[in-house]
């Protein structure tokens, strides 16, 4: 399960440099060129850490940081990246909710060291799988849809977790039954799985009658679609 990083930087050259460097370090990287785009990416991808430039168009880095900390359920870490080097600028950034502050120009190795240091402190909150706004946190037993917590039953949670661990793969009803009822006898039928999926779709699909996440594959089973 890779840790995810959102790079918010309006300078394309710097943004791409950070992206390439972090991908080589085995992070999954998303990017945004302004604060409004960063909002959309945050709600869709649920990153573990944000590298945030302060001088952004549309919505400043400071405003974006304050918006992040106003969210009811966010455990994301923030490293501010700025040409503002005065002590008072750093203090203000940390007071806004940043976990760290790095001054431009910077060495990529130094940035990576800062990321690793922050995630050592906060990485326990980053055990998650996220696709298209849907995020599951197996250790905490939580599911978020665009940062709003969903209330799932135990079976719904385990079913969704199994789907999200195996995206874009057709899974038979028999395999799903084995996951949910490993010690059950033959009284557990296909219809039991269908009923669980019907209830789960009502909670995670925009239109349960026309699902886009959990698809029925006729004669074979179900598939959790991320593409």
C-alpha positions as CSV (number, residue, x, y, z in Angstrom):
1,X,0.0,0.0,0.0
2,X,1.9,3.1,-1.2
3,X,1.8,6.3,0.7
4,X,0.2,9.1,-1.4
5,X,1.5,12.6,-1.8
6,X,-0.3,15.7,-3.3
7,X,2.1,18.3,-4.7
8,X,0.5,21.7,-5.0
9,X,2.8,24.0,-7.0
10,X,2.0,26.5,-9.7
11,X,5.5,26.3,-11.2
12,X,5.3,23.4,-13.6
13,X,9.1,22.7,-13.6
14,X,9.2,22.5,-9.8
15,X,6.0,20.5,-9.7
16,X,7.3,17.9,-12.2
17,X,10.7,17.7,-10.5
18,X,9.1,16.9,-7.2
19,X,6.7,14.4,-8.8
20,X,9.5,12.5,-10.6
21,X,11.7,12.5,-7.6
22,X,9.0,11.2,-5.2
23,X,7.8,8.5,-7.7
24,X,11.4,7.2,-7.8
25,X,11.2,7.0,-4.0
26,X,8.1,4.8,-4.4
27,X,5.4,7.3,-3.5
28,X,2.2,7.6,-5.4
29,X,2.1,11.3,-6.5
30,X,-0.8,13.5,-7.5
31,X,-0.3,17.1,-8.5
32,X,-2.3,20.4,-8.7
33,X,-1.3,23.8,-10.1
34,X,-3.6,26.0,-8.0
35,X,-5.6,25.9,-4.7
36,X,-8.9,25.1,-6.3
37,X,-7.6,22.2,-8.2
38,X,-5.9,21.0,-5.0
39,X,-9.3,20.9,-3.3
40,X,-10.7,18.6,-5.9
41,X,-7.7,16.3,-5.8
42,X,-7.7,16.2,-2.0
43,X,-11.4,15.1,-1.9
44,X,-10.9,12.5,-4.6
45,X,-7.6,11.0,-3.7
46,X,-7.3,11.4,0.1
47,X,-3.5,11.8,0.1
48,X,-1.3,11.1,3.2
49,X,0.8,14.2,2.8
50,X,0.6,17.5,1.0
51,X,3.5,19.5,-0.3
52,X,2.1,23.0,-0.4
53,X,3.5,26.1,-2.2
54,X,2.1,29.3,-0.6
55,X,2.1,31.6,-3.7
56,X,-0.7,30.0,-5.7
57,X,-3.3,31.3,-8.1
58,X,-7.1,31.2,-7.4
59,X,-6.6,30.1,-3.8
60,X,-3.5,30.8,-1.9
61,X,-1.5,28.2,0.0
62,X,-2.5,29.8,3.3
63,X,-6.2,29.7,2.4
64,X,-5.9,26.1,1.2
65,X,-4.2,25.1,4.4
66,X,-6.9,26.7,6.5
67,X,-9.6,25.0,4.4
68,X,-7.9,21.6,4.9
69,X,-7.8,22.0,8.7
70,X,-11.5,23.0,8.7
71,X,-12.5,19.6,7.3
72,X,-14.2,17.4,9.9
73,X,-12.2,14.3,9.1
74,X,-8.7,15.0,7.8
75,X,-5.4,13.5,9.1
76,X,-3.3,14.6,6.2
77,X,0.1,16.1,6.9
78,X,1.2,19.3,5.3
79,X,4.7,20.5,4.4
80,X,4.8,24.1,3.3
81,X,7.2,25.0,0.5
82,X,7.9,28.7,0.1
83,X,10.3,31.4,-0.9
84,X,9.2,33.2,2.3
85,X,12.2,32.7,4.6
86,X,11.5,35.0,7.5
87,X,11.1,33.4,10.9
88,X,7.7,35.0,11.3
89,X,6.6,33.4,8.0
90,X,7.6,30.0,9.2
91,X,5.8,30.5,12.6
92,X,2.6,31.7,10.8
93,X,2.7,28.6,8.5
94,X,3.0,26.3,11.5
95,X,0.2,28.1,13.3
96,X,-2.1,27.6,10.3
97,X,-1.7,23.9,10.6
98,X,1.5,22.9,8.7
99,X,3.5,20.1,10.1
100,X,6.7,21.3,8.6
101,X,8.1,24.3,6.6
102,X,10.8,24.2,3.9
103,X,12.3,27.2,2.2
104,X,13.0,27.5,-1.5
105,X,15.3,26.9,-3.2
106,X,15.6,23.4,-1.7
107,X,17.5,20.2,-2.4
108,X,15.3,17.2,-3.4
109,X,17.1,15.0,-0.9
110,X,16.3,17.4,1.8
111,X,12.7,17.5,0.8
112,X,12.6,13.7,0.9
113,X,14.1,13.7,4.3
114,X,11.4,16.1,5.6
115,X,8.7,13.9,4.1
116,X,10.1,10.8,5.7
117,X,10.4,12.5,9.1
118,X,6.8,13.8,9.0
119,X,5.4,10.4,7.9
120,X,7.3,8.7,10.7
121,X,5.2,10.7,13.1
122,X,1.9,10.6,11.2
123,X,2.2,7.5,9.0
124,X,-0.1,5.4,11.2
125,X,-3.0,7.5,9.9
126,X,-2.1,6.7,6.3
127,X,-3.1,3.1,6.1
128,X,-5.8,3.5,3.5
129,X,-6.9,2.6,0.0
130,X,-8.6,5.4,-2.0
131,X,-10.2,5.4,-5.5
132,X,-12.3,8.3,-7.0
133,X,-13.3,9.9,-3.7
134,X,-14.0,6.6,-1.9
135,X,-11.5,5.9,0.9
136,X,-11.3,2.9,3.3
137,X,-9.1,2.9,6.4
138,X,-8.8,-0.8,7.5
139,X,-7.0,-0.2,10.8
140,X,-9.5,2.4,11.9
141,X,-12.6,0.7,10.5
142,X,-13.6,3.8,8.6
143,X,-14.9,4.5,5.1
144,X,-15.1,8.0,3.7
145,X,-16.8,9.2,0.5
146,X,-15.5,12.6,-0.5
147,X,-14.3,13.1,3.1
148,X,-17.8,12.3,4.6
149,X,-17.8,9.2,6.8
150,X,-20.1,6.4,5.9
151,X,-21.8,4.0,8.3
152,X,-21.3,0.5,7.1
153,X,-22.2,-2.8,8.7
154,X,-19.3,-5.3,9.5
155,X,-20.1,-7.4,6.4
156,X,-20.4,-4.3,4.2
157,X,-17.0,-3.1,5.4
158,X,-15.3,-6.4,4.8
159,X,-16.9,-6.7,1.4
160,X,-15.8,-3.3,0.3
161,X,-12.3,-3.8,1.7
162,X,-12.0,-7.0,-0.3
163,X,-13.2,-5.3,-3.4
164,X,-10.8,-2.3,-3.0
165,X,-7.9,-4.7,-2.4
166,X,-8.7,-6.4,-5.7
167,X,-9.7,-3.6,-8.1
168,X,-10.8,-4.2,-11.7
169,X,-10.8,-8.0,-11.2
170,X,-14.0,-10.1,-11.6
171,X,-14.7,-11.8,-8.2
172,X,-17.1,-14.7,-8.1
173,X,-19.9,-14.9,-5.6
174,X,-18.3,-18.1,-4.2
175,X,-15.1,-16.1,-3.4
176,X,-17.1,-13.4,-1.8
177,X,-19.0,-15.9,0.4
178,X,-15.7,-17.4,1.5
179,X,-14.5,-14.0,2.5
180,X,-17.6,-13.1,4.5
181,X,-18.6,-16.5,5.8
182,X,-15.4,-18.7,6.0
183,X,-17.0,-21.1,8.4
184,X,-20.6,-21.1,7.2
185,X,-22.3,-24.2,5.8
186,X,-24.2,-24.3,2.5
187,X,-27.2,-22.4,3.9
188,X,-25.4,-19.2,2.9
189,X,-26.6,-18.6,-0.6
190,X,-25.7,-16.3,-3.5
191,X,-28.7,-14.2,-2.7
192,X,-27.0,-13.3,0.7
193,X,-24.1,-11.7,-1.2
194,X,-26.4,-10.0,-3.6
195,X,-28.3,-8.5,-0.7
196,X,-25.1,-7.2,0.9
197,X,-24.0,-5.6,-2.4
198,X,-27.4,-4.0,-2.9
199,X,-27.2,-2.3,0.5
200,X,-23.5,-1.4,-0.1
201,X,-24.3,0.2,-3.4
202,X,-26.9,2.4,-1.8
203,X,-24.2,3.9,0.4
204,X,-21.3,4.3,-2.1
205,X,-23.0,4.8,-5.5
206,X,-24.4,8.1,-6.8
207,X,-27.2,6.1,-8.5
208,X,-27.5,2.5,-7.1
209,X,-29.7,1.5,-10.0
210,X,-26.9,2.3,-12.4
211,X,-23.7,1.5,-10.4
212,X,-20.3,2.7,-11.5
213,X,-18.1,1.3,-8.7
214,X,-19.4,-2.2,-8.1
215,X,-20.4,-3.7,-11.4
216,X,-22.2,-6.9,-12.0
217,X,-20.5,-9.2,-14.5
218,X,-23.3,-11.5,-15.7
219,X,-22.7,-15.2,-15.1
220,X,-19.3,-14.5,-13.3
221,X,-19.7,-12.3,-10.3
222,X,-18.8,-8.7,-9.5
223,X,-16.0,-6.2,-10.2
224,X,-14.9,-3.1,-8.3
225,X,-14.1,-0.6,-11.1
226,X,-11.6,2.2,-10.7
227,X,-10.8,2.9,-14.4
